[in-house]
Amino acid sequence: MPKISAKERLRIFLLARIGEVLSGDQLRQAAGGITEWARRVRELRDEEGWPIKTHNDLGSLKPGQYVLEAAPPERAGVSFARTLSTKLRAQVLDRNGFTCQMCGLTPGEIDPNTGRPARLHIGHIQDKSLGGKDELSNLRTLCSTCNQGATNLTLEKPSQIWLLSQVRRAREDDQVAVYNWLRKKFAANKEALGSTSKELP
């Protein structure tokens, strides 16, 4: 008898509980107790279009709670993502300086949202459900928290004017923190800044 995959177990479990609020422990057990159950849930949501919601989507949910709002799309009309190659993953991580492109966390830093060391993932800028492709220009590094919250969002990079306006509005200690972070980020490779490097002390 063929072994049922963790993702297939989750499909069966969720389809029997549409609209029911479920905990992470329930989903982990349904997936057979594997440690990467959350990744399988994200694959269902991001790659197959399942309307699985979390506290990032619905204010009525608590962290660690999930709900499949409605029946998922027919699998015949689903475009499955191919696995990203090791080379492409390495290119994205290297280009993004092994840093979450939304919150700035690096691997091992404590995530203030979870209290756990941050882990980086490769996420899409334009979600696959909206036509985004598995190519370097559409990929970025995200920590676990930001990767979960970025579902189906297509965020434009902030402009220089917007960034400067936010820094100017910030408290002095926050401005100093931004300054120190930029110095640390570019200290090892000022050439990456091109002509702008002349403006750094």
C-alpha positions as CSV (number, residue, x, y, z in Angstrom):
1,M,0.0,0.0,0.0
2,P,1.6,3.4,-1.0
3,K,2.6,5.7,1.8
4,I,0.5,8.9,2.1
5,S,2.6,12.0,2.0
6,A,2.4,14.7,4.7
7,K,0.9,17.1,2.3
8,E,-1.8,14.6,1.3
9,R,-2.6,14.0,4.9
10,L,-3.0,17.7,5.4
11,R,-5.3,17.9,2.4
12,I,-7.6,15.2,3.8
13,F,-7.5,16.7,7.3
14,L,-8.3,20.3,6.2
15,L,-11.0,19.3,3.7
16,A,-12.9,17.6,6.5
17,R,-12.7,20.8,8.6
18,I,-13.5,23.7,6.3
19,G,-14.2,26.8,8.4
20,E,-12.9,25.2,11.6
21,V,-10.2,27.0,13.6
22,L,-7.2,24.6,13.9
23,S,-4.0,24.8,16.0
24,G,-0.5,24.2,14.8
25,D,-0.3,21.1,16.9
26,Q,-3.4,19.6,15.2
27,L,-1.9,20.3,11.8
28,R,1.5,18.8,12.8
29,Q,-0.2,15.7,14.1
30,A,-2.3,15.5,10.9
31,A,0.9,15.7,8.8
32,G,2.3,12.7,10.7
33,G,4.3,14.6,13.3
34,I,6.9,15.9,10.8
35,T,8.9,19.0,11.8
36,E,8.2,20.8,8.4
37,W,4.4,20.6,8.6
38,A,4.2,24.4,8.4
39,R,6.1,24.4,5.1
40,R,3.6,21.9,3.7
41,V,0.7,24.2,4.8
42,R,2.4,27.2,3.1
43,E,2.8,25.1,-0.1
44,L,-0.9,24.3,-0.1
45,R,-1.7,28.0,0.4
46,D,0.9,29.7,-1.8
47,E,1.4,27.1,-4.6
48,E,-2.0,25.5,-4.8
49,G,-4.2,28.5,-3.9
50,W,-5.8,27.0,-0.8
51,P,-7.5,29.8,1.2
52,I,-5.8,29.0,4.5
53,K,-5.8,32.0,6.8
54,T,-3.7,32.9,9.9
55,H,-3.7,35.7,12.4
56,N,-1.9,37.8,9.8
57,D,-5.0,37.6,7.7
58,L,-7.8,37.5,10.2
59,G,-7.9,39.5,13.5
60,S,-10.1,36.9,15.0
61,L,-7.3,34.3,14.9
62,K,-4.6,34.0,17.5
63,P,-0.9,33.3,16.6
64,G,-0.6,29.6,15.8
65,Q,-4.2,29.2,14.6
66,Y,-5.3,28.4,11.0
67,V,-8.5,28.1,9.2
68,L,-9.4,26.8,5.7
69,E,-12.1,29.4,4.8
70,A,-13.5,27.6,1.8
71,A,-13.1,24.7,-0.5
72,P,-9.8,25.0,-2.5
73,P,-9.6,25.3,-6.3
74,E,-9.8,22.2,-8.4
75,R,-6.4,20.6,-8.6
76,A,-6.7,20.3,-12.3
77,G,-6.4,24.0,-12.7
78,V,-3.5,24.5,-10.3
79,S,-0.1,25.4,-11.4
80,F,2.4,23.6,-9.1
81,A,5.7,25.3,-8.4
82,R,8.8,23.5,-9.3
83,T,11.5,23.2,-6.6
84,L,13.9,26.0,-6.7
85,S,17.4,24.9,-7.6
86,T,20.2,25.1,-5.1
87,K,22.0,27.5,-7.4
88,L,19.0,29.9,-7.6
89,R,18.5,29.8,-3.8
90,A,22.2,30.6,-3.3
91,Q,22.0,33.5,-5.8
92,V,19.0,35.1,-3.9
93,L,20.6,34.7,-0.5
94,D,23.9,36.2,-1.7
95,R,22.3,39.1,-3.5
96,N,20.1,39.9,-0.4
97,G,23.1,39.6,2.0
98,F,21.5,36.8,3.9
99,T,19.0,39.3,5.3
100,C,15.2,39.4,5.5
101,Q,14.2,42.0,3.0
102,M,11.2,43.1,5.0
103,C,12.4,43.3,8.6
104,G,16.2,43.1,8.3
105,L,16.7,40.0,10.5
106,T,19.6,37.7,9.7
107,P,19.8,34.0,10.4
108,G,20.2,33.3,14.2
109,E,19.1,36.7,15.3
110,I,16.2,36.6,17.8
111,D,12.9,37.4,16.1
112,P,11.1,39.8,18.5
113,N,7.7,38.4,17.3
114,T,8.5,34.8,18.3
115,G,11.4,35.0,20.6
116,R,13.1,32.3,18.5
117,P,16.2,32.5,16.2
118,A,15.2,33.8,12.8
119,R,15.3,31.4,9.8
120,L,15.4,32.6,6.3
121,H,13.2,31.4,3.4
122,I,13.1,32.3,-0.3
123,G,9.8,34.1,-1.0
124,H,8.2,35.5,-4.1
125,I,7.8,39.2,-4.6
126,Q,4.8,38.7,-6.8
127,D,3.0,35.6,-5.5
128,K,2.7,32.6,-7.7
129,S,-1.1,32.7,-7.4
130,L,-0.9,36.1,-9.0
131,G,1.4,34.9,-11.9
132,G,4.8,35.4,-10.2
133,K,7.6,33.3,-11.6
134,D,10.4,31.3,-10.0
135,E,13.1,33.6,-11.3
136,L,15.8,35.7,-9.6
137,S,14.1,39.0,-10.2
138,N,10.9,37.8,-8.5
139,L,12.6,36.2,-5.4
140,R,13.8,37.6,-2.1
141,T,14.9,36.4,1.3
142,L,12.3,36.5,4.1
143,C,12.4,35.4,7.7
144,S,9.7,32.9,8.8
145,T,7.4,35.7,10.3
146,C,7.6,37.9,7.2
147,N,7.3,35.0,4.8
148,Q,4.0,34.0,6.5
149,G,2.7,37.5,6.5
150,A,3.6,38.2,2.8
151,T,1.1,35.8,1.3
152,N,-0.4,37.0,-1.9
153,L,1.1,40.5,-1.4
154,T,2.9,42.3,-4.1
155,L,4.9,45.0,-2.4
156,E,6.8,47.6,-4.3
157,K,10.2,48.6,-3.0
158,P,10.0,51.8,-0.9
159,S,11.4,54.9,-2.7
160,Q,14.4,56.8,-1.4
161,I,12.2,59.8,-0.6
162,W,9.8,57.6,1.4
163,L,12.6,55.9,3.3
164,L,14.2,59.3,4.2
165,S,11.0,60.7,5.3
166,Q,10.4,57.8,7.7
167,V,13.9,58.0,9.1
168,R,13.5,61.8,9.7
169,R,10.3,61.2,11.6
170,A,11.8,58.5,13.8
171,R,13.2,59.1,17.3
172,E,16.9,59.9,17.5
173,D,17.8,56.5,19.0
174,D,16.0,54.8,16.1
175,Q,17.9,57.0,13.6
176,V,21.1,56.0,15.3
177,A,20.1,52.4,15.0
178,V,19.4,52.8,11.3
179,Y,22.8,54.5,10.8
180,N,24.7,51.8,12.6
181,W,22.9,49.1,10.7
182,L,23.8,50.7,7.4
183,R,27.4,51.2,8.4
184,K,27.6,47.5,9.4
185,K,25.8,46.3,6.3
186,F,28.1,48.1,3.9
187,A,31.4,48.2,5.9
188,A,32.6,45.0,4.4
189,N,31.9,46.0,0.9
190,K,31.7,49.7,0.3
191,E,32.2,49.2,-3.4
192,A,28.7,47.8,-3.5
193,L,27.5,51.4,-3.0
194,G,29.3,52.7,-6.0
195,S,29.6,56.5,-5.9
196,T,27.4,56.7,-2.8
197,S,30.2,55.1,-0.8
198,K,32.0,58.5,-0.9
199,E,29.2,59.9,1.3
200,L,29.9,57.3,4.1
201,P,32.3,58.5,6.8
